[in-house]
Amino acid sequence: MINKRLLIKHLLAHNDENSFYDKKRKIDISHKEGKAKFLKHVCALSNSNPKNNSYIVIGVEDEDNNIVGVDFFDDSKIQNLINAYLTNPPIVQYENIPFPHLPDDKVVGLVTIRAIDKITSLRKNIWKYYGGSVFFRDGSMSMPKVFDVAIKDTNSKIVEAIENNAQNNIEHTLNGVFEFMNTRKDYNAQYKVFKEYFVVCWAGQKKIVKDEVFFSRVDIELINEQVRLFFSALDEVSISFDADSFKIIEYVNLGFQNQNKYYQLEETNIRFENNANYNIETKLLFEPPQYDKKVLHHIYNTNNAILEKLKKGLSFTKAEELDLKNLPVTYLICYLNLFHDAIDKLNEAKPYLKKHSESLYQSYKESLRILRKVKYS
């Protein structure tokens, strides 16, 4: 089993960007441009390295390889995005890798791309790239090219050596467990060993509501691979496990005018096998709250008026401050109730929400995360 933190260190230490490895300061697949560029790089790496894993490391400064981290990226549906836009899509996995020197809410993103030994191309137009385009790596660049010859396998031995040097061992596992338990000791830190091999650590603030146990400020890590499976300072989750599996159900708090309700968002079930393998299955549980259209029209128009005042830098009344606090969530609810322009308004509000306050910007990012899960499902 590969220790993903070690793998990232080996990639950064021994390789410039090449035909099997790329690094990014950040990616943004919430907009067409960012989504198109990400798909281009996945396509190019898949085509240029058809026999091995390729990698994109996210959260690293390009000039000096300084690891600065990015937000935890909870997108279990990224394969659906790949399948929708690429012909002969590779198998793509996005993992969140914690590093000890980073703040709790920052990780390094690791995208693993496994080609299927067929030429991958864009299935349809996106941004300025045309459907049918084929990309390859040219040094550190992903470039469109005409495919006319078979791709030579020049990377197998290099990739194999890097992955072998990143294999886990008992020392790495024990260090990872102690590191987690010490760092998260104020949040009811626990661990469990599955199948005498896998170690899952988790922590969170515990509360009981109507005989049900929930956790907030949750951090869950698979220590063997140094992969963060879940992290949130906002959401509440329920956790259950048996000898073979570990299950998380994630809840979101949505509503208007202090009449909020918890809705199940997604279930993640990690099943551990006897052959030292594991599978992660996710199932969307979310059913959007439905509201009277007349009420929604009033709320939507109020949001638009608040957004205009925010853009102009005007002051707000106490009632308007409350509306502003709920603006990302209310735009999300409007969109889920078929107000299609609401998502454009939410994206338009992004820079102003970020400038206004960190908490408001976090609410914006949380709304987009929910939307991403629903959309890619």
Secondary structure as UniProt FT lines:
FT   HELIX           4..14
FT   STRAND          21..24
FT   TURN            29..30
FT   HELIX           32..48
FT   TURN            50..51
FT   STRAND          53..58
FT   TURN            62..64
FT   STRAND          70..71
FT   TURN            76..77
FT   HELIX           78..85
FT   STRAND          86..87
FT   STRAND          91..97
FT   TURN            100..101
FT   TURN            104..105
FT   STRAND          106..114
FT   STRAND          121..122
FT   TURN            127..128
FT   TURN            131..132
FT   STRAND          135..138
FT   TURN            139..140
FT   STRAND          141..144
FT   HELIX           156..165
FT   HELIX           170..183
FT   HELIX           185..187
FT   STRAND          190..194
FT   TURN            195..197
FT   STRAND          198..209
FT   TURN            210..211
FT   STRAND          212..222
FT   HELIX           223..225
FT   STRAND          227..241
FT   STRAND          245..254
FT   TURN            257..258
FT   STRAND          261..272
FT   TURN            274..275
FT   STRAND          278..284
FT   HELIX           293..312
FT   HELIX           318..325
FT   HELIX           327..336
FT   TURN            337..338
FT   TURN            340..341
FT   HELIX           342..356
FT   HELIX           358..376
//
